[in-house]
Amino acid sequence: MQNRLNKEFLDLTQNSPLHGVKISSEANNRLVWTAIVSGPEGTAYQGGNFMLKITFPENYPFKAPQFIFTTKIFHPNITEKGEFCEDMIETKEQWQPTKTVKQVLEKILNIMGQVNTDQALNQKAMELYKNDKTKFEQTVRSETKQYAQ
């Protein structure tokens, strides 16, 4: 497992980092990484930097890591606690040992840029998104400015 984690960490930090994502690992716990995710350009999240905690199980890559935003984010597909629908980021039944953290981070960036109206995890955000997209985007910009700088 350690070799796999080292390879993925090097890939994300040096070999082919994702645009808008910076990865670090906790010095005293190799199973916890932090990702700083920049709000995707052209979205109401643009300009924000969102902290994402990635926690690996002891049996990684055979079991999926957990991804949780620790920065408050107003999004219909993300709970107020920062949790994702595991089906959307494929970290539940769809998880395969061949999947990588980078692939999940790409899905997270896509979620930030495009709402899935079938997967409401934050009802207030979803209702606002469906009923008044302008007000939704104003709320996102306001909260991004307040919490994600």
C-alpha positions as CSV (number, residue, x, y, z in Angstrom):
1,M,0.0,0.0,0.0
2,Q,2.8,2.5,0.8
3,N,4.3,2.1,-2.6
4,R,0.9,2.8,-4.2
5,L,0.3,5.9,-2.0
6,N,3.8,7.2,-2.8
7,K,3.3,6.7,-6.5
8,E,-0.1,8.5,-6.5
9,F,1.3,11.3,-4.3
10,L,4.2,11.8,-6.7
11,D,1.9,11.8,-9.6
12,L,-0.3,14.4,-8.1
13,T,2.4,16.7,-6.8
14,Q,5.2,16.4,-9.4
15,N,4.6,14.1,-12.5
16,S,1.2,15.3,-13.7
17,P,-0.6,17.4,-11.1
18,L,-4.2,18.4,-11.7
19,H,-4.8,22.0,-12.6
20,G,-6.2,23.8,-9.6
21,V,-5.4,21.1,-7.1
22,K,-2.5,21.1,-4.5
23,I,-1.9,18.0,-2.5
24,S,0.0,17.6,0.8
25,S,0.2,14.8,3.3
26,E,0.2,14.9,7.1
27,A,3.7,14.4,8.4
28,N,2.6,12.2,11.2
29,N,-0.1,10.2,9.4
30,R,0.6,8.8,5.9
31,L,-3.1,7.9,5.5
32,V,-4.3,11.5,5.6
33,W,-3.9,13.9,2.7
34,T,-5.1,17.4,2.2
35,A,-6.1,18.8,-1.2
36,I,-6.6,22.5,-1.8
37,V,-9.1,22.6,-4.7
38,S,-9.4,25.9,-6.5
39,G,-13.0,26.7,-7.6
40,P,-13.2,25.9,-11.3
41,E,-13.0,28.8,-13.7
42,G,-16.3,30.0,-15.1
43,T,-18.2,28.8,-12.0
44,A,-19.5,30.7,-9.0
45,Y,-16.8,28.9,-7.0
46,Q,-14.0,30.6,-9.0
47,G,-11.6,32.4,-6.8
48,G,-12.2,30.1,-3.8
49,N,-9.8,27.6,-2.3
50,F,-11.6,24.7,-0.8
51,M,-9.8,22.3,1.6
52,L,-10.6,18.6,1.1
53,K,-9.5,15.9,3.5
54,I,-8.6,12.5,2.0
55,T,-8.5,9.7,4.4
56,F,-7.1,6.3,3.3
57,P,-8.2,3.0,4.8
58,E,-5.4,0.6,5.9
59,N,-6.4,-1.7,3.0
60,Y,-6.1,0.9,0.2
61,P,-6.4,0.5,-2.8
62,F,-8.8,-2.4,-2.1
63,K,-11.1,-0.1,-0.2
64,A,-11.8,3.5,-1.3
65,P,-10.5,6.5,0.5
66,Q,-12.9,9.0,2.0
67,F,-13.2,12.5,0.6
68,I,-14.7,15.3,2.7
69,F,-14.6,19.1,2.2
70,T,-13.5,20.7,5.4
71,T,-14.1,24.1,3.9
72,K,-17.8,25.1,3.9
73,I,-19.2,24.8,0.4
74,F,-22.8,25.5,-0.8
75,H,-23.5,22.9,-3.4
76,P,-26.6,20.7,-4.2
77,N,-24.5,17.5,-4.4
78,I,-22.4,18.1,-1.3
79,T,-23.8,17.9,2.3
80,E,-23.4,20.7,4.7
81,K,-20.8,18.5,6.4
82,G,-18.8,18.4,3.2
83,E,-19.7,14.8,2.2
84,F,-20.3,13.6,-1.3
85,C,-22.7,11.0,-2.7
86,E,-20.4,8.0,-2.9
87,D,-22.1,6.9,-6.1
88,M,-21.2,10.2,-7.8
89,I,-17.5,10.0,-7.0
90,E,-17.5,6.2,-7.3
91,T,-16.1,5.4,-3.9
92,K,-18.6,2.8,-2.8
93,E,-19.7,-0.3,-4.8
94,Q,-18.1,1.0,-8.0
95,W,-14.6,1.3,-6.4
96,Q,-11.9,-0.8,-8.1
97,P,-8.3,-1.1,-6.9
98,T,-7.3,0.3,-10.3
99,K,-9.0,3.7,-9.6
100,T,-6.8,6.5,-8.3
101,V,-7.2,9.5,-6.1
102,K,-6.6,11.6,-9.2
103,Q,-9.6,10.1,-11.0
104,V,-11.8,10.9,-8.0
105,L,-10.5,14.5,-7.7
106,E,-11.3,14.9,-11.4
107,K,-14.9,13.8,-10.6
108,I,-15.0,16.3,-7.7
109,L,-13.9,19.1,-10.0
110,N,-16.6,18.1,-12.4
111,I,-19.2,18.1,-9.7
112,M,-18.2,21.6,-8.6
113,G,-18.7,22.8,-12.2
114,Q,-21.9,20.9,-13.0
115,V,-24.8,20.1,-10.7
116,N,-26.5,16.7,-10.9
117,T,-30.1,17.5,-10.3
118,D,-30.9,13.8,-9.5
119,Q,-28.6,13.7,-6.4
120,A,-29.7,16.3,-3.9
121,L,-27.6,16.1,-0.7
122,N,-28.2,19.8,0.3
123,Q,-32.0,20.4,-0.2
124,K,-31.7,24.2,0.3
125,A,-29.0,24.5,-2.3
126,M,-30.9,22.2,-4.8
127,E,-34.1,24.1,-4.4
128,L,-32.4,27.4,-5.0
129,Y,-30.5,26.0,-7.9
130,K,-33.7,24.7,-9.6
131,N,-35.9,27.8,-8.7
132,D,-33.6,30.8,-8.9
133,K,-30.2,30.1,-10.4
134,T,-29.1,33.7,-10.2
135,K,-29.8,33.8,-6.4
136,F,-28.0,30.4,-6.1
137,E,-24.9,31.7,-7.8
138,Q,-25.0,34.8,-5.6
139,T,-25.2,32.6,-2.5
140,V,-22.3,30.5,-3.8
141,R,-20.1,33.6,-4.5
142,S,-20.9,35.1,-1.1
143,E,-20.1,31.9,0.8
144,T,-17.0,31.2,-1.3
145,K,-15.8,34.7,-0.5
146,Q,-16.6,34.2,3.2
147,Y,-15.2,30.7,3.7
148,A,-12.9,29.7,0.9
149,Q,-10.3,32.5,0.7
